[in-house]
Amino acid sequence: MSNDLPDSRFITATIALLSIIVVLITWDLWEDYSEGAGGYHVSIEFFVLLLAASGIGILLSWLYRERVSSRALQRDLGEVRRESARWREDSRILIEGLGSAIQQQFTCWELTEAESDVALLLLKGLSLKEVAALRETSDRTVREQARSVYRKAGLNSRSGLSAFFLEDLLLPPGGH
């Protein structure tokens, strides 16, 4: 779950500690009552007993909500993964066709293999620095290869490169 929430083991240990406190205070109250202890002393101990018991109740309900929430998240994650796998399978042929069409366009533009790699990674949304790290080359080299791609394609930017391929894939507003 979230990093700012306590670990369930910590909560369980706290519940155990509070339970020991409840048992000890209950025992002490029994002893005090048997010896005829004063009302003020017994009242204070009884109030502490109620606080400890309330703490146990609060922590138990928190643990229950966490477990229910965790199961729901796992169920939702499983559904998202199944939906994603279904989408990928349903779209596999289209994606392969798009990949092939992009490679054909790169060939038409006479991009080198390195330029094609850079162009594809830019289309995927990676920054120049990320492309350089992935290709194990310098930022400057990637920047020059990107400029070469734009020049050979007759485009002037990364957004122009993306728009070139997306233009015909997207329906006009309200269109079918």
Backbone torsions as a table, in degrees:
resi	resn	phi	psi	omega
1	MET	NA	-146.1	-177.5
2	SER	-78.8	147.0	-179.1
3	ASN	-71.8	-18.8	-177.9
4	ASP	-88.3	-0.6	177.1
5	LEU	-96.2	148.7	180.0
6	PRO	-67.6	152.5	178.0
7	ASP	-68.4	143.3	-178.7
8	SER	-64.4	-26.7	175.7
9	ARG	-66.0	-37.8	177.0
10	PHE	-64.5	-43.5	179.5
11	ILE	-63.1	-43.8	179.5
12	THR	-61.6	-42.9	178.1
13	ALA	-64.1	-39.3	178.7
14	THR	-65.3	-41.0	176.6
15	ILE	-61.3	-43.1	178.7
16	ALA	-61.6	-44.4	178.9
17	LEU	-62.6	-45.8	178.6
18	LEU	-63.5	-34.6	178.0
19	SER	-64.7	-41.9	177.0
20	ILE	-62.1	-42.3	178.8
21	ILE	-61.7	-43.3	178.9
22	VAL	-60.4	-45.8	179.9
23	VAL	-61.6	-46.9	-178.4
24	LEU	-64.4	-42.2	179.8
25	ILE	-67.5	-39.8	177.6
26	THR	-60.8	-44.7	178.4
27	TRP	-61.5	-45.1	179.4
28	ASP	-63.0	-40.7	177.9
29	LEU	-62.1	-40.8	178.9
30	TRP	-62.0	-45.7	178.9
31	GLU	-62.9	-46.0	-179.7
32	ASP	-61.6	-43.0	-179.6
33	TYR	-63.2	-41.1	179.9
34	SER	-64.0	-32.6	-178.7
35	GLU	-89.6	-2.2	178.1
36	GLY	77.4	35.5	-179.3
37	ALA	-62.8	156.2	-177.6
38	GLY	-66.2	157.4	-176.5
39	GLY	-64.1	-37.8	-178.5
40	TYR	-63.9	-48.1	-179.7
41	HIS	-60.8	-46.1	-179.5
42	VAL	-66.4	-38.5	179.5
43	SER	-62.6	-43.6	179.3
44	ILE	-62.2	-47.9	-179.7
45	GLU	-63.7	-38.1	179.0
46	PHE	-65.5	-38.6	177.5
47	PHE	-63.2	-42.2	177.4
48	VAL	-64.4	-39.0	176.8
49	LEU	-60.7	-44.7	177.9
50	LEU	-63.0	-40.1	178.2
51	LEU	-62.6	-46.5	179.8
52	ALA	-63.2	-43.5	179.2
53	ALA	-64.8	-38.4	177.2
54	SER	-64.5	-40.9	177.4
55	GLY	-59.9	-41.9	177.3
56	ILE	-60.8	-45.8	-179.9
57	GLY	-61.3	-43.7	179.8
58	ILE	-63.1	-46.1	-178.7
59	LEU	-67.1	-38.3	176.7
60	LEU	-63.0	-41.2	179.1
61	SER	-67.7	-34.9	177.0
62	TRP	-64.0	-45.9	178.2
63	LEU	-59.6	-42.7	179.7
64	TYR	-61.7	-47.1	179.5
65	ARG	-62.1	-39.8	178.7
66	GLU	-62.7	-43.0	-179.1
67	ARG	-67.5	-41.9	178.3
68	VAL	-64.1	-43.9	179.9
69	SER	-63.8	-41.1	179.4
70	SER	-63.5	-43.3	178.4
71	ARG	-63.6	-40.5	179.5
72	ALA	-64.6	-41.8	178.2
73	LEU	-63.4	-41.9	178.8
74	GLN	-64.2	-40.8	177.9
75	ARG	-63.4	-45.7	179.3
76	ASP	-63.6	-41.6	178.7
77	LEU	-62.1	-42.0	177.4
78	GLY	-61.1	-41.7	179.2
79	GLU	-65.4	-41.9	178.5
80	VAL	-63.3	-41.8	179.0
81	ARG	-63.9	-42.1	178.2
82	ARG	-64.4	-42.2	179.0
83	GLU	-64.0	-41.1	178.6
84	SER	-63.6	-43.9	178.8
85	ALA	-63.3	-40.5	177.2
86	ARG	-62.0	-44.7	-179.3
87	TRP	-62.9	-45.7	179.7
88	ARG	-60.3	-42.1	-179.5
89	GLU	-67.6	-43.0	179.2
90	ASP	-64.8	-32.5	-175.7
91	SER	-97.9	-2.1	-174.4
92	ARG	-51.6	-49.2	-177.7
93	ILE	-63.5	-42.0	179.2
94	LEU	-64.9	-42.3	-179.4
95	ILE	-64.8	-43.2	177.7
96	GLU	-62.0	-41.3	178.6
97	GLY	-64.5	-41.4	178.6
98	LEU	-64.5	-43.7	178.1
99	GLY	-59.5	-41.8	178.8
100	SER	-65.7	-42.0	179.9
101	ALA	-64.7	-39.2	178.5
102	ILE	-63.9	-46.1	179.1
103	GLN	-61.4	-38.9	177.6
104	GLN	-62.8	-40.0	179.1
105	GLN	-66.5	-39.4	177.4
106	PHE	-60.9	-40.1	178.0
107	THR	-65.1	-42.4	178.6
108	CYS	-60.4	-37.8	178.8
109	TRP	-78.9	-4.5	-179.4
110	GLU	59.7	45.0	176.6
111	LEU	-77.8	144.8	173.9
112	THR	-72.0	170.8	179.3
113	GLU	-61.3	-41.7	179.8
114	ALA	-64.7	-43.5	178.8
115	GLU	-63.8	-39.3	177.7
116	SER	-62.3	-43.4	178.3
117	ASP	-60.9	-46.9	-179.9
118	VAL	-62.3	-45.8	-179.3
119	ALA	-60.1	-43.7	-179.9
120	LEU	-64.0	-42.8	179.2
121	LEU	-66.8	-35.3	175.7
122	LEU	-66.2	-39.5	177.0
123	LEU	-62.8	-32.0	179.4
124	LYS	-77.2	-6.1	174.5
125	GLY	98.8	7.9	-179.9
126	LEU	-75.6	147.7	176.6
127	SER	-77.6	165.5	178.0
128	LEU	-59.4	-39.9	179.6
129	LYS	-64.4	-41.2	178.4
130	GLU	-66.4	-40.2	178.4
131	VAL	-63.1	-43.0	179.8
132	ALA	-61.7	-44.3	-179.7
133	ALA	-64.5	-43.0	-178.8
134	LEU	-65.9	-39.8	-178.4
135	ARG	-88.4	-0.9	180.0
136	GLU	54.3	52.5	177.6
137	THR	-139.9	178.6	-176.7
138	SER	-82.7	157.6	176.2
139	ASP	-59.3	-39.6	-177.9
140	ARG	-62.5	-42.5	179.5
141	THR	-61.2	-46.2	-179.6
142	VAL	-64.2	-40.6	179.1
143	ARG	-60.9	-42.2	178.7
144	GLU	-67.2	-39.9	178.3
145	GLN	-65.6	-38.0	177.7
146	ALA	-64.8	-43.5	177.3
147	ARG	-60.2	-40.2	179.0
148	SER	-64.0	-40.8	177.5
149	VAL	-60.3	-49.5	-178.0
150	TYR	-61.0	-42.2	-179.5
151	ARG	-63.5	-49.1	-178.1
152	LYS	-65.4	-29.5	-178.8
153	ALA	-87.0	-10.5	-177.5
154	GLY	73.7	29.6	179.8
155	LEU	-116.4	167.9	-177.7
156	ASN	-122.4	4.1	-178.7
157	SER	-166.2	170.9	176.0
158	ARG	-62.3	-41.2	179.4
159	SER	-64.8	-34.2	176.0
160	GLY	-65.7	-39.0	177.4
161	LEU	-63.0	-47.2	178.8
162	SER	-62.8	-45.0	-178.7
163	ALA	-62.5	-34.6	179.1
164	PHE	-56.0	-43.4	-177.2
165	PHE	-85.9	-28.6	-177.7
166	LEU	-85.0	-25.5	-175.0
167	GLU	-46.6	-52.0	-175.0
168	ASP	-85.5	-11.0	179.8
169	LEU	-82.7	-29.6	-175.4
170	LEU	-90.9	136.3	176.6
171	LEU	-74.9	149.0	175.8
172	PRO	-66.5	158.4	179.9
173	PRO	-54.1	127.4	179.3
174	GLY	75.9	1.7	-176.8
175	GLY	-90.9	164.2	178.7
176	HIS	-130.7	NA	NA
